[in-house]
Amino acid sequence: MSDFPVNPLVLIGVGSSFAFSGLFYHLYQEKKKELQKLKEIPTFKPDQHLVKVLKASPHKRLQYVAVEGLVQADGEPLASQFVPRCFGVIQKIAVEERWKYWNSLSRTWNSRTMNRKETNNAVPFSLVSPGGYINDLFVKVQNPLEASGCYLERVYFKLRRAEEGLVEVVVQGLSGEKPVAMEESEELLRVGSTLTGFGEVVLEGGQVMRLQAPQDGRKFILVPTDHHSFLDQHERSASMWKTLSAVTGLTGASLLAKVIHHLVKKQDDRSK
């Protein structure tokens, strides 16, 4: 093995670099295709232009579009349970306990989550144009809990450490379990926040517009940003995969060039 002309670790490095470069390039191409499809989706705001397009469309329906606007509760909004003067239209409150239990085989304390409780609340809401008034045009969001996307904002989080007394220590020693902490968190889709919804828009009664899950099987998505920023995020993600592909590819090429140079030089030395 000592006569092997090239260090095996170098060859592994070359192969790994090219393999990762190929993987990153594949991810770049997939993200690029996804970005192109997103750019082809028509984008609207809850205004008179959208009403005109819907009236001119077959069955007064747009199968898959993006609607960008500000969140407005149709009635009374939900008040945060932990943050004063903070209101939303979708609310998720989660409480969970963290425990440790004794593993007699490894003789270590292992962690696990127990007694997780989650409460979800929602009220009807619509998207309105920035600067609009209550009587202006709006797009009602139908069944938002069916939509995918990380559109909730965490407005509260607290970790409460468990307090141990002498009695608790004795009980824990006998049972092999002990509480560590309790987590409380609250997430909201806040009133007044910017939201972009991807789905089907229908016009009912001449003026009432609804954003709902598409009937053609495409995803109903809500994202907590405007459409331009959403595309920018995908652009940055594509650029990241492209950069990683180039860096790992150049690394592999550099290592391969060194290997070839080493072999050629060794062959020349033997010839001399």
PAGU-80332 format. One record per residue: residue in three letters; x negated, y negated, z of N, C-alpha, C, O in turn. Coordinates in steps of 0.1 Angstrom, whole numbers, padded with zeros to 4 digits, always signed. Layout:
% residues N
ALAXYZXYZXYZXYZ...
END
This chain:
% residues 272
MET-0008+0012+0000+0000+0000+0000-0009-0013+0000-0004-0023-0005SER-0021-0011+0005-0030-0023+0006-0035-0027-0008-0039-0038-0010ASP-0034-0017-0018-0038-0020-0032-0028-0027-0040-0030-0031-0051PHE-0016-0028-0034-0004-0034-0042-0008-0049-0044-0011-0056-0035PRO-0008-0053-0057-0013-0066-0061-0005-0078-0055-0011-0089-0054VAL+0007-0076-0052+0016-0087-0048+0022-0083-0034+0027-0072-0033ASN+0023-0093-0025+0029-0091-0013+0044-0087-0015+0051-0095-0022PRO+0049-0076-0010+0063-0073-0012+0073-0083-0007+0084-0085-0013LEU+0069-0091+0004+0078-0101+0009+0080-0112-0002+0090-0119-0002VAL+0069-0115-0010+0070-0125-0020+0080-0121-0031+0088-0129-0035LEU+0080-0108-0034+0089-0103-0044+0104-0103-0039+0113-0106-0046ILE+0105-0100-0026+0118-0101-0020+0123-0116-0020+0135-0119-0023GLY+0114-0125-0017+0117-0139-0018+0122-0144-0032+0131-0151-0033VAL+0115-0139-0042+0118-0142-0056+0132-0137-0059+0141-0144-0064GLY+0135-0124-0056+0148-0118-0059+0159-0125-0051+0170-0127-0057SER+0156-0128-0039+0167-0134-0031+0170-0148-0036+0181-0152-0036SER+0159-0156-0040+0162-0169-0045+0170-0169-0057+0180-0177-0059PHE+0167-0160-0067+0175-0160-0079+0189-0154-0076+0199-0159-0083ALA+0190-0145-0067+0204-0140-0063+0212-0151-0057+0224-0153-0061PHE+0207-0159-0048+0214-0170-0042+0217-0181-0052+0228-0187-0052SER+0208-0183-0061+0210-0193-0072+0222-0189-0080+0230-0197-0084GLY+0222-0176-0084+0234-0171-0092+0247-0172-0084+0257-0176-0090LEU+0247-0169-0071+0259-0170-0063+0263-0184-0062+0275-0187-0064PHE+0254-0194-0059+0258-0208-0058+0263-0213-0071+0272-0222-0071TYR+0257-0209-0082+0261-0214-0095+0276-0209-0098+0284-0216-0104HIS+0278-0196-0094+0292-0191-0096+0302-0199-0088+0313-0202-0093LEU+0298-0202-0076+0307-0210-0067+0309-0224-0073+0320-0230-0072TYR+0298-0230-0079+0299-0243-0085+0309-0243-0097+0317-0252-0099GLN+0308-0232-0105+0317-0231-0117+0331-0229-0113+0340-0235-0119GLU+0334-0221-0102+0347-0220-0097+0353-0233-0092+0364-0236-0094LYS+0345-0240-0084+0349-0253-0079+0352-0263-0090+0361-0271-0089LYS+0343-0262-0100+0345-0271-0112+0358-0268-0119+0365-0278-0123LYS+0362-0256-0121+0374-0252-0127+0386-0257-0118+0396-0262-0123GLU+0385-0255-0105+0395-0259-0096+0397-0274-0097+0408-0279-0097LEU+0386-0282-0097+0387-0296-0098+0393-0301-0111+0401-0310-0111GLN+0390-0294-0122+0396-0297-0135+0411-0295-0135+0419-0303-0140LYS+0416-0284-0128+0430-0282-0127+0437-0293-0119+0448-0297-0122LEU+0430-0297-0108+0436-0307-0099+0437-0321-0107+0447-0328-0105LYS+0427-0324-0115+0428-0336-0123+0439-0336-0133+0444-0347-0137GLU+0443-0324-0137+0454-0323-0147+0468-0325-0141+0478-0326-0148ILE+0469-0324-0128+0482-0325-0121+0486-0340-0121+0478-0349-0116PRO+0498-0343-0126+0503-0357-0126+0504-0362-0111+0508-0355-0103THR+0501-0375-0109+0501-0381-0096+0511-0392-0096+0511-0400-0105PHE+0520-0393-0085+0530-0403-0084+0530-0409-0070+0524-0403-0061LYS+0537-0420-0069+0540-0426-0056+0555-0427-0055+0562-0427-0065PRO+0561-0428-0043+0575-0429-0042+0581-0442-0046+0583-0451-0038ASP+0582-0444-0059+0586-0457-0065+0596-0455-0076+0600-0444-0080GLN+0599-0466-0083+0609-0466-0093+0604-0459-0106+0612-0453-0113HIS+0591-0459-0108+0585-0451-0119+0587-0437-0118+0591-0430-0128LEU+0586-0431-0106+0589-0417-0104+0603-0414-0106+0607-0403-0112VAL+0612-0423-0102+0627-0420-0105+0629-0420-0120+0637-0411-0124LYS+0623-0429-0127+0625-0429-0142+0620-0416-0149+0627-0411-0158VAL+0608-0412-0144+0603-0399-0150+0612-0387-0147+0614-0379-0155LEU+0617-0387-0134+0626-0376-0131+0639-0376-0139+0644-0366-0143LYS+0644-0388-0141+0657-0389-0148+0655-0385-0163+0664-0380-0169ALA+0643-0387-0168+0640-0383-0182+0635-0368-0183+0634-0364-0194SER+0633-0362-0172+0628-0348-0172+0640-0338-0173+0651-0341-0168PRO+0637-0326-0179+0648-0316-0179+0652-0312-0165+0644-0309-0156HIS+0665-0311-0163+0671-0308-0150+0667-0317-0139+0668-0314-0127LYS+0661-0329-0143+0657-0339-0133+0647-0333-0123+0649-0334-0110ARG+0637-0326-0128+0628-0318-0120+0614-0318-0126+0612-0317-0138LEU+0604-0321-0117+0590-0320-0121+0584-0308-0114+0584-0307-0102GLN+0579-0298-0122+0576-0285-0116+0564-0286-0107+0564-0279-0096TYR+0554-0293-0110+0542-0294-0101+0535-0307-0103+0528-0309-0113VAL+0536-0315-0093+0530-0328-0093+0524-0331-0079+0527-0324-0069ALA+0516-0342-0078+0511-0347-0065+0518-0360-0062+0519-0369-0070VAL+0523-0361-0050+0530-0373-0045+0523-0379-0033+0520-0372-0023GLU+0518-0391-0034+0510-0398-0024+0518-0409-0017+0524-0417-0024GLY+0518-0409-0004+0525-0419+0003+0522-0419+0018+0514-0412+0023LEU+0529-0428+0025+0528-0429+0040+0539-0421+0047+0550-0421+0042VAL+0536-0415+0058+0545-0407+0065+0555-0415+0073+0551-0424+0080GLN+0568-0413+0071+0578-0420+0078+0589-0411+0083+0594-0403+0075ALA+0592-0411+0096+0602-0402+0101+0616-0406+0096+0619-0418+0095ASP+0624-0397+0093+0638-0400+0088+0647-0404+0100+0656-0411+0098GLY+0643-0400+0112+0651-0404+0124+0641-0408+0135+0632-0416+0133GLU+0644-0402+0147+0635-0405+0158+0623-0396+0157+0624-0384+0155PRO+0611-0402+0158+0598-0394+0157+0595-0387+0169+0602-0389+0180LEU+0586-0378+0169+0581-0370+0181+0571-0378+0188+0561-0383+0182ALA+0572-0379+0201+0562-0386+0209+0552-0376+0214+0555-0365+0219SER+0539-0380+0214+0529-0372+0220+0531-0370+0234+0535-0379+0242GLN+0528-0357+0239+0530-0354+0253+0518-0359+0261+0518-0359+0274PHE+0507-0363+0255+0495-0366+0262+0490-0380+0259+0483-0386+0267VAL+0493-0386+0247+0487-0399+0243+0499-0409+0243+0508-0407+0235PRO+0498-0420+0250+0508-0430+0250+0509-0437+0237+0499-0439+0230ARG+0521-0440+0233+0524-0448+0221+0518-0441+0208+0514-0448+0199CYS+0519-0428+0208+0514-0420+0197+0526-0411+0192+0531-0403+0199PHE+0530-0413+0179+0542-0407+0174+0538-0399+0161+0529-0402+0154GLY+0546-0388+0159+0544-0380+0147+0556-0373+0143+0567-0375+0149VAL+0555-0366+0132+0567-0359+0127+0565-0343+0127+0575-0336+0127ILE+0553-0339+0129+0550-0325+0131+0540-0324+0143+0530-0332+0144GLN+0543-0315+0152+0535-0315+0165+0532-0300+0168+0541-0292+0167LYS+0520-0298+0172+0515-0285+0176+0508-0286+0189+0497-0293+0190ILE+0513-0280+0200+0506-0280+0213+0502-0265+0216+0510-0256+0216ALA+0489-0264+0219+0484-0251+0222+0477-0251+0236+0470-0260+0239VAL+0480-0240+0244+0474-0238+0257+0469-0224+0257+0476-0214+0254GLU+0456-0222+0260+0450-0208+0261+0440-0207+0272+0434-0217+0276GLU+0439-0196+0278+0430-0193+0289+0418-0185+0284+0419-0176+0275ARG+0406-0189+0289+0394-0182+0286+0390-0174+0298+0388-0179+0309TRP+0388-0161+0296+0384-0152+0307+0371-0145+0303+0368-0144+0292LYS+0365-0140+0314+0353-0131+0312+0356-0118+0319+0361-0117+0330TYR+0352-0107+0313+0353-0094+0319+0340-0087+0319+0332-0089+0310TRP+0338-0078+0329+0325-0072+0331+0324-0059+0322+0333-0050+0323ASN+0314-0058+0314+0312-0046+0306+0301-0038+0313+0289-0041+0313SER+0306-0026+0318+0297-0018+0326+0286-0011+0318+0276-0007+0323LEU+0289-0010+0304+0279-0003+0296+0267-0012+0293+0255-0009+0295SER+0270-0025+0289+0259-0034+0286+0255-0042+0299+0245-0050+0299ARG+0263-0041+0309+0261-0048+0322+0260-0063+0320+0251-0070+0325THR+0270-0068+0312+0271-0083+0309+0285-0087+0310+0295-0079+0309TRP+0287-0100+0312+0301-0106+0311+0304-0110+0297+0296-0117+0291ASN+0315-0105+0292+0319-0108+0278+0332-0117+0279+0340-0117+0288SER+0333-0126+0269+0344-0136+0269+0355-0131+0260+0354-0123+0251ARG+0368-0136+0264+0379-0133+0255+0390-0143+0259+0390-0149+0269THR+0399-0145+0249+0410-0155+0250+0423-0147+0254+0426-0137+0249MET+0430-0153+0264+0442-0146+0269+0453-0157+0270+0451-0169+0271ASN+0465-0152+0270+0477-0160+0273+0478-0172+0265+0481-0183+0270ARG+0476-0171+0252+0477-0183+0243+0492-0186+0241+0499-0177+0237LYS+0495-0198+0243+0509-0203+0241+0508-0215+0231+0501-0224+0232GLU+0516-0214+0220+0517-0224+0210+0531-0229+0208+0540-0221+0206THR+0533-0242+0208+0546-0248+0206+0545-0257+0193+0537-0265+0192ASN+0554-0254+0184+0555-0262+0172+0568-0269+0171+0579-0264+0173ASN+0568-0282+0168+0580-0291+0167+0579-0299+0154+0568-0302+0150ALA+0590-0301+0148+0590-0309+0136+0603-0317+0134+0614-0312+0139VAL+0603-0328+0129+0615-0336+0125+0614-0340+0110+0603-0340+0105PRO+0626-0342+0104+0626-0345+0090+0618-0358+0087+0619-0367+0095PHE+0610-0358+0076+0603-0370+0073+0602-0372+0058+0604-0363+0050SER+0597-0384+0054+0596-0387+0040+0583-0394+0038+0576-0398+0047LEU+0580-0395+0025+0568-0403+0020+0573-0416+0014+0582-0416+0006VAL+0567-0427+0018+0571-0440+0013+0558-0447+0007+0547-0443+0011SER+0560-0456-0002+0549-0463-0008+0543-0473+0003+0550-0478+0011PRO+0530-0475+0003+0523-0484+0012+0529-0498+0010+0531-0503-0001GLY+0533-0505+0021+0539-0518+0020+0554-0518+0018+0560-0529+0016GLY+0560-0506+0017+0574-0505+0014+0582-0507+0027+0577-0507+0038TYR+0595-0509+0025+0604-0511+0036+0613-0499+0038+0613-0490+0029ILE+0621-0498+0048+0629-0487+0051+0639-0484+0040+0642-0472+0037ASN+0644-0495+0034+0654-0493+0023+0648-0490+0010+0656-0488+0000ASP+0635-0490+0009+0629-0488-0004+0630-0473-0008+0635-0465+0000LEU+0625-0469-0019+0626-0455-0024+0616-0447-0016+0606-0451-0011PHE+0620-0434-0014+0612-0425-0006+0614-0411-0012+0623-0408-0019VAL+0604-0402-0008+0605-0388-0012+0606-0380+0001+0596-0380+0009LYS+0617-0373+0002+0618-0364+0014+0610-0351+0013+0609-0345+0002VAL+0603-0348+0023+0595-0336+0023+0603-0324+0029+0606-0324+0040GLN+0605-0314+0020+0614-0303+0024+0606-0292+0030+0596-0287+0024ASN+0609-0287+0041+0603-0275+0048+0588-0277+0048+0581-0268+0043PRO+0582-0287+0055+0568-0289+0055+0560-0278+0062+0548-0276+0059LEU+0566-0271+0071+0559-0260+0078+0556-0249+0069+0548-0240+0073GLU+0562-0248+0058+0559-0238+0048+0547-0241+0040+0542-0233+0032ALA+0542-0254+0040+0531-0258+0032+0518-0254+0038+0517-0252+0051SER+0508-0252+0030+0494-0249+0034+0487-0262+0035+0491-0272+0029GLY+0475-0262+0041+0466-0274+0042+0465-0278+0056+0474-0276+0064CYS+0453-0283+0059+0450-0288+0073+0454-0303+0074+0445-0312+0073TYR+0467-0305+0076+0472-0319+0076+0474-0325+0090+0479-0336+0091LEU+0472-0317+0100+0474-0322+0114+0461-0328+0119+0450-0323+0117GLU+0463-0338+0127+0452-0345+0134+0452-0342+0149+0462-0343+0155ARG+0441-0337+0154+0440-0334+0168+0439-0348+0176+0429-0355+0174VAL+0449-0350+0184+0449-0363+0191+0446-0361+0206+0444-0371+0213TYR+0445-0348+0211+0442-0346+0225+0436-0332+0226+0440-0323+0220PHE+0426-0332+0235+0419-0319+0238+0413-0321+0252+0406-0330+0256LYS+0416-0310+0260+0410-0310+0274+0406-0296+0278+0414-0287+0276LEU+0395-0295+0284+0390-0282+0289+0390-0283+0304+0382-0290+0310ARG+0398-0274+0311+0398-0274+0325+0391-0262+0330+0394-0251+0327ARG+0380-0265+0338+0372-0254+0343+0379-0248+0355+0385-0254+0363ALA+0377-0234+0356+0383-0227+0367+0375-0229+0380+0362-0229+0379GLU+0381-0231+0391+0374-0233+0404+0374-0220+0411+0384-0213+0412GLU+0362-0216+0416+0361-0204+0423+0359-0206+0438+0350-0214+0442GLY+0367-0199+0445+0366-0199+0460+0361-0185+0464+0358-0176+0456LEU+0359-0183+0477+0353-0171+0482+0363-0159+0480+0358-0148+0476VAL+0376-0161+0481+0385-0151+0479+0385-0147+0464+0386-0135+0461GLU+0385-0157+0455+0385-0154+0441+0373-0146+0437+0374-0137+0429VAL+0361-0149+0443+0349-0142+0439+0350-0127+0443+0346-0118+0436VAL+0356-0124+0455+0358-0111+0459+0367-0103+0450+0365-0092+0446VAL+0378-0110+0447+0388-0103+0438+0382-0101+0424+0385-0090+0418GLN+0375-0110+0419+0368-0109+0406+0358-0097+0406+0357-0090+0396GLY+0351-0096+0417+0342-0085+0418+0349-0071+0418+0343-0062+0413LEU+0360-0070+0424+0368-0058+0424+0375-0055+0410+0375-0044+0406SER+0380-0065+0404+0388-0063+0392+0379-0063+0379+0383-0058+0369GLY+0367-0070+0380+0359-0071+0368+0363-0081+0358+0358-0081+0347GLU+0372-0090+0362+0377-0101+0354+0377-0114+0362+0379-0114+0374LYS+0374-0125+0354+0375-0138+0361+0378-0149+0351+0374-0148+0339PRO+0387-0158+0355+0390-0169+0346+0379-0179+0345+0371-0182+0354VAL+0377-0185+0333+0366-0194+0331+0371-0208+0329+0366-0218+0335ALA+0381-0210+0320+0386-0223+0317+0400-0222+0310+0404-0211+0306MET+0407-0233+0310+0419-0234+0303+0419-0245+0293+0415-0257+0297GLU+0422-0243+0280+0421-0253+0270+0435-0258+0267+0445-0251+0265GLU+0437-0271+0266+0449-0278+0261+0446-0286+0249+0436-0294+0249SER+0454-0285+0239+0452-0294+0227+0465-0297+0221+0475-0290+0222GLU+0465-0309+0214+0477-0313+0207+0473-0319+0194+0464-0327+0192GLU+0480-0314+0183+0478-0319+0170+0491-0325+0164+0502-0321+0167LEU+0490-0336+0157+0501-0343+0151+0499-0347+0137+0488-0349+0132LEU+0510-0347+0129+0510-0354+0117+0516-0368+0120+0528-0369+0122ARG+0508-0378+0121+0512-0390+0127+0520-0399+0117+0518-0399+0105VAL+0529-0406+0123+0537-0416+0116+0528-0427+0110+0520-0432+0118GLY+0529-0430+0098+0521-0441+0092+0508-0436+0085+0501-0443+0079SER+0505-0423+0087+0493-0417+0081+0495-0414+0066+0506-0412+0062THR+0484-0414+0059+0485-0412+0044+0486-0397+0042+0478-0389+0048LEU+0495-0392+0033+0496-0378+0030+0499-0376+0015+0506-0384+0009THR+0493-0366+0010+0495-0363-0004+0501-0349-0005+0495-0339+0001GLY+0512-0347-0011+0519-0334-0012+0518-0329-0027+0521-0336-0036PHE+0514-0316-0028+0514-0310-0041+0526-0300-0041+0526-0290-0034GLY+0535-0302-0051+0547-0293-0051+0556-0297-0062+0553-0305-0071GLU+0568-0293-0061+0579-0296-0070+0587-0307-0065+0591-0308-0053VAL+0591-0317-0074+0599-0328-0070+0612-0328-0078+0612-0326-0090VAL+0623-0329-0071+0636-0329-0078+0643-0342-0074+0641-0348-0063LEU+0652-0346-0083+0661-0358-0080+0675-0353-0078+0681-0346-0086GLU+0680-0358-0067+0694-0354-0063+0702-0367-0062+0698-0376-0055GLY+0714-0367-0068+0723-0379-0066+0718-0392-0072+0723-0402-0068GLY+0709-0391-0081+0704-0403-0088+0693-0411-0081+0685-0417-0088GLN+0692-0410-0068+0681-0417-0061+0673-0409-0051+0662-0412-0047VAL+0679-0398-0045+0673-0390-0035+0663-0381-0041+0666-0372-0049MET+0650-0383-0038+0639-0374-0043+0634-0365-0032+0633-0369-0020ARG+0631-0352-0036+0627-0342-0026+0614-0336-0031+0613-0332-0043LEU+0604-0334-0022+0592-0326-0025+0594-0313-0018+0596-0312-0006GLN+0592-0302-0026+0595-0289-0020+0585-0279-0026+0577-0282-0035ALA+0586-0266-0021+0578-0255-0026+0581-0252-0040+0593-0252-0044PRO+0571-0251-0049+0574-0248-0063+0580-0235-0065+0578-0225-0058GLN+0589-0234-0075+0596-0221-0078+0587-0212-0088+0591-0201-0090ASP+0576-0218-0093+0568-0210-0102+0557-0202-0095+0548-0197-0102GLY+0557-0203-0082+0547-0195-0075+0534-0202-0071+0526-0197-0063ARG+0533-0214-0076+0521-0222-0072+0522-0227-0057+0533-0227-0052LYS+0511-0231-0052+0510-0234-0037+0517-0247-0034+0515-0257-0042PHE+0524-0248-0023+0529-0260-0018+0519-0265-0008+0516-0258+0003ILE+0512-0276-0010+0501-0281-0003+0503-0295+0003+0508-0303-0005LEU+0499-0297+0015+0499-0311+0021+0485-0314+0025+0479-0306+0032VAL+0480-0325+0021+0466-0329+0025+0467-0343+0032+0474-0352+0027PRO+0459-0345+0043+0460-0358+0050+0451-0369+0045+0443-0375+0052THR+0452-0371+0032+0444-0382+0026+0451-0386+0013+0461-0380+0008ASP+0446-0396+0006+0452-0400-0006+0446-0392-0017+0436-0384-0015HIS+0452-0392-0029+0448-0383-0040+0434-0385-0045+0427-0375-0047HIS+0430-0398-0046+0416-0401-0050+0406-0395-0040+0396-0389-0045SER+0408-0397-0028+0399-0391-0018+0398-0376-0018+0388-0370-0016PHE+0410-0370-0020+0411-0355-0021+0402-0350-0033+0395-0340-0031LEU+0403-0357-0044+0394-0353-0055+0380-0355-0053+0371-0347-0057ASP+0377-0366-0045+0363-0369-0042+0357-0358-0033+0345-0354-0035GLN+0365-0353-0024+0360-0342-0015+0357-0329-0024+0346-0323-0021HIS+0365-0326-0034+0362-0315-0043+0349-0318-0051+0342-0309-0054GLU+0348-0331-0055+0336-0335-0063+0323-0332-0055+0313-0327-0060ARG+0324-0336-0042+0312-0335-0033+0309-0320-0031+0297-0316-0031SER+0320-0312-0030+0318-0298-0028+0311-0291-0040+0302-0283-0039ALA+0316-0295-0052+0310-0290-0064+0296-0294-0065+0287-0286-0069SER+0293-0307-0062+0279-0312-0063+0270-0304-0053+0258-0301-0056MET+0275-0301-0041+0267-0293-0031+0263-0280-0037+0252-0276-0036TRP+0273-0272-0043+0270-0259-0048+0260-0260-0060+0251-0252-0062LYS+0261-0271-0068+0252-0273-0079+0238-0275-0074+0229-0270-0080THR+0237-0284-0064+0224-0287-0058+0217-0274-0052+0205-0272-0055LEU+0225-0267-0045+0220-0255-0039+0215-0245-0049+0205-0238-0048SER+0223-0244-0060+0219-0235-0071+0206-0239-0077+0197-0231-0080ALA+0204-0252-0079+0192-0257-0085+0180-0255-0076+0169-0251-0081VAL+0182-0258-0063+0171-0257-0054+0166-0243-0052+0154-0240-0053THR+0176-0233-0051+0172-0219-0049+0166-0214-0062+0157-0205-0062GLY+0171-0218-0074+0166-0214-0086+0152-0219-0088+0143-0211-0093LEU+0149-0231-0085+0135-0237-0086+0126-0230-0077+0114-0227-0080THR+0131-0227-0065+0122-0219-0055+0119-0206-0060+0107-0202-0060GLY+0128-0199-0066+0126-0186-0072+0116-0187-0083+0107-0178-0085ALA+0118-0197-0092+0109-0199-0104+0095-0202-0099+0085-0197-0105SER+0093-0210-0089+0080-0213-0083+0073-0201-0078+0061-0199-0080LEU+0080-0193-0070+0074-0181-0065+0071-0171-0076+0060-0165-0075LEU+0079-0170-0086+0076-0161-0097+0064-0166-0105+0056-0158-0109ALA+0063-0179-0107+0051-0184-0114+0038-0181-0106+0028-0178-0112LYS+0039-0182-0093+0027-0179-0085+0024-0165-0086+0012-0161-0086VAL+0034-0156-0086+0031-0142-0087+0024-0139-0101+0015-0131-0101ILE+0030-0145-0111+0024-0142-0125+0010-0148-0125+0001-0141-0131HIS+0008-0160-0120-0006-0166-0119-0015-0157-0112-0027-0155-0116HIS-0011-0151-0101-0019-0142-0093-0023-0130-0100-0034-0126-0100LEU-0013-0124-0108-0016-0112-0115-0025-0114-0127-0034-0107-0130VAL-0023-0126-0134-0031-0129-0145-0046-0132-0141-0055-0127-0147LYS-0047-0139-0130-0060-0142-0125-0068-0129-0120-0080-0128-0123LYS-0060-0120-0114-0066-0108-0110-0071-0099-0122-0081-0093-0121GLN-0062-0099-0132-0066-0092-0144-0078-0098-0151-0086-0090-0156ASP-0079-0111-0151-0091-0118-0157-0104-0114-0149-0114-0112-0155ASP-0102-0114-0136-0114-0110-0127-0118-0096-0130-0130-0093-0131ARG-0109-0087-0132-0113-0073-0135-0119-0072-0149-0129-0064-0151SER-0115-0080-0159-0120-0080-0172-0135-0084-0172-0144-0079-0179LYS-0137-0095-0164-0151-0100-0163-0160-0090-0156-0172-0093-0154
END
